[in-house]
């Protein structure tokens, strides 16, 4: 199950309803659940009031109930650790966080001034906050963690030449130089969790306002970038695209998506995601459009060719906790089209 923001955790604390929501997916066969994004211990880590936190006694107590419910149903679960950086909420744009938004250079995703540029002390504390959250996740019994390094949020902002204009050690003219923040987070996590505790890094190539943009412009650059992240401690990459069938580098290979290239280049666990089981991408759903249920035949063929290792499913599982069971049992006629109304419920 792919991570999807739900905003049903009152004042940042996961409720019994949230635990039941995740348990239902495990009960119907989802092997690994990656939770919605959950904020690390920085005042402006989140951009909505009821997104869950991953720090403090109350929130961690709520997450303990979530992990226990999922395990009781036979599933495995990893929290997605999150800091939004300079990205305001589209759903609640007027909400003001407890402290000013913070980002590499004080820029929003529209490259306008917002909040404040992070000092080196802020950067160090944020790295520590991610590490403390990962250690808490292992202590609570989670089966791994995922870092959100995609979609224009903080780690992704450090990667970007548009948002990261820093002249210190966390900036630079190359993608590898601008990856120092992510590298130090990974190393800090590795220093506080067990050697076998899985750390997943979610990445995307595009810019928030340009879906055709690339952080790594060639397969060679992608190989170098992923390689340094593996060396720092990443065990798996969760490679996000608007649609999984989109080739990442069509000028080099008109078949392989981003997860396929990652598997080919660095041979660590590779997770594909993007409109699995649906005809349209998530941005169309955010705009109020429904998406038709779609065949999985092409996806299964790619999986059987070992192009990637795992498939993350988003909106179909958000709408229908029994979706996977229906697929396995050949009950495709019982699978409904996705409607945006599902975003407002916790079914």
HELIX and SHEET records of a PDB file:
HELIX    1   1 UNK A   10  UNK A   12  5                                   3    
HELIX    2   2 UNK A   16  UNK A   27  1                                  12    
HELIX    3   3 UNK A   57  UNK A   72  1                                  16    
HELIX    4   4 UNK A  120  UNK A  140  1                                  21    
HELIX    5   5 UNK A  154  UNK A  159  1                                   6    
HELIX    6   6 UNK A  175  UNK A  178  1                                   4    
HELIX    7   7 UNK A  180  UNK A  190  1                                  11    
HELIX    8   8 UNK A  219  UNK A  232  1                                  14    
HELIX    9   9 UNK A  258  UNK A  266  1                                   9    
HELIX   10  10 UNK A  282  UNK A  286  1                                   5    
HELIX   11  11 UNK A  297  UNK A  304  1                                   8    
HELIX   12  12 UNK A  315  UNK A  319  1                                   5    
HELIX   13  13 UNK A  323  UNK A  328  1                                   6    
HELIX   14  14 UNK A  332  UNK A  334  5                                   3    
HELIX   15  15 UNK A  340  UNK A  344  5                                   5    
SHEET    1   A 7 UNK A  32  UNK A  39  0                                        
SHEET    2   A 7 UNK A  76  UNK A  82  1                                        
SHEET    3   A 7 UNK A 144  UNK A 149  1                                        
SHEET    4   A 7 UNK A 198  UNK A 204  1                                        
SHEET    5   A 7 UNK A 236  UNK A 240  1                                        
SHEET    6   A 7 UNK A 269  UNK A 273  1                                        
SHEET    7   A 7 UNK A 310  UNK A 312  1                                        
SHEET    1   B 2 UNK A 102  UNK A 103  0                                        
SHEET    2   B 2 UNK A 116  UNK A 117  1                                        
END                                                                             
